[in-house]
């Protein structure tokens, strides 16, 4: 569990940046908050939490109102989560 906590820190940092960016639409910030809550949760096992966060972010990735820099950041987060899931 400690290893997971250390591995997920950069992902949490990126999600918090999206959440605190007021130029990002509310629905996208809400999805980032939801993903952050899932990753910080202890209810499910690690694989389920990672998969849930990926699914939540995948649902909003094609939102036409999303700024391009936010989309790039979300793609980066999803890539980091997928790599974490593989390890």
C-alpha positions as a printed NumPy array, in Angstrom:
array([[  0.   ,   0.   ,   0.   ],
       [  2.865,   2.406,   0.733],
       [  4.268,   1.808,  -2.723],
       [  0.886,   2.668,  -4.24 ],
       [  0.68 ,   5.856,  -2.174],
       [  4.076,   6.972,  -3.444],
       [  3.309,   6.011,  -7.042],
       [  0.006,   7.861,  -7.103],
       [  1.357,  11.171,  -5.707],
       [  2.191,  12.712,  -9.137],
       [ -1.24 ,  11.68 , -10.427],
       [ -2.93 ,  13.309,  -7.45 ],
       [ -0.898,  16.467,  -8.04 ],
       [ -2.08 ,  16.668, -11.667],
       [ -5.701,  16.048, -10.684],
       [ -5.523,  18.781,  -8.043],
       [ -4.167,  21.214, -10.632],
       [ -7.168,  20.504, -12.856],
       [ -9.571,  20.844,  -9.921],
       [ -8.078,  24.215,  -8.927],
       [ -7.991,  25.614, -12.472],
       [-11.026,  27.895, -12.777],
       [-10.73 ,  28.019, -16.587],
       [-11.708,  24.335, -16.723],
       [-15.476,  23.684, -17.038],
       [-17.289,  22.465, -13.929],
       [-18.153,  19.019, -15.281],
       [-14.499,  18.299, -16.037],
       [-13.395,  19.512, -12.603],
       [-16.117,  17.288, -11.092],
       [-14.762,  14.252, -12.957],
       [-11.252,  15.056, -11.726],
       [-12.601,  15.366,  -8.165],
       [-14.375,  12.034,  -8.543],
       [-11.198,  10.353,  -9.8  ],
       [ -9.217,  11.877,  -6.956],
       [-11.749,  10.636,  -4.399],
       [-11.623,   7.127,  -5.856],
       [ -7.826,   7.039,  -5.765],
       [ -7.776,   8.277,  -2.151],
       [-10.446,   5.793,  -1.098],
       [ -9.578,   2.602,   0.747],
       [-12.833,   0.742,   0.103],
       [-11.832,  -1.224,  -3.005],
       [ -8.606,  -2.895,  -4.014],
       [ -6.002,  -0.909,  -5.916],
       [ -6.805,  -2.328,  -9.362],
       [-10.496,  -1.449,  -9.054],
       [ -9.691,   2.085,  -7.909],
       [ -7.285,   2.648, -10.793],
       [ -9.755,   1.236, -13.336],
       [-12.578,   3.378, -11.956],
       [-10.449,   6.521, -12.172],
       [ -9.448,   5.704, -15.759],
       [-13.071,   5.095, -16.721],
       [-14.201,   8.389, -15.165],
       [-11.533,  10.341, -17.03 ],
       [-12.198,   8.501, -20.302],
       [-15.848,   9.563, -20.141],
       [-14.955,  13.262, -20.298],
       [-11.931,  13.188, -22.591],
       [-13.953,  14.088, -25.697],
       [-15.854,  16.988, -24.147],
       [-15.797,  19.781, -26.758],
       [-15.617,  22.464, -24.049],
       [-12.392,  21.112, -22.586],
       [ -9.326,  23.315, -23.081],
       [ -6.627,  21.552, -25.089],
       [ -4.029,  21.862, -22.319],
       [ -6.437,  20.143, -19.911],
       [ -7.097,  17.358, -22.403],
       [ -3.359,  16.791, -22.728],
       [ -3.008,  16.702, -18.942],
       [ -5.847,  14.15 , -18.655],
       [ -4.268,  11.951, -21.332],
       [ -1.055,  12.107, -19.336],
       [ -2.905,  11.14 , -16.132],
       [ -4.617,   8.211, -17.875],
       [ -1.254,   7.006, -19.21 ],
       [  0.259,   7.189, -15.736],
       [ -2.705,   5.279, -14.281],
       [ -2.456,   2.577, -16.967],
       [  1.237,   2.162, -16.27 ],
       [  0.512,   1.939, -12.538],
       [ -2.136,  -0.705, -13.21 ],
       [  0.37 ,  -2.803, -15.19 ],
       [  2.991,  -2.742, -12.446]])
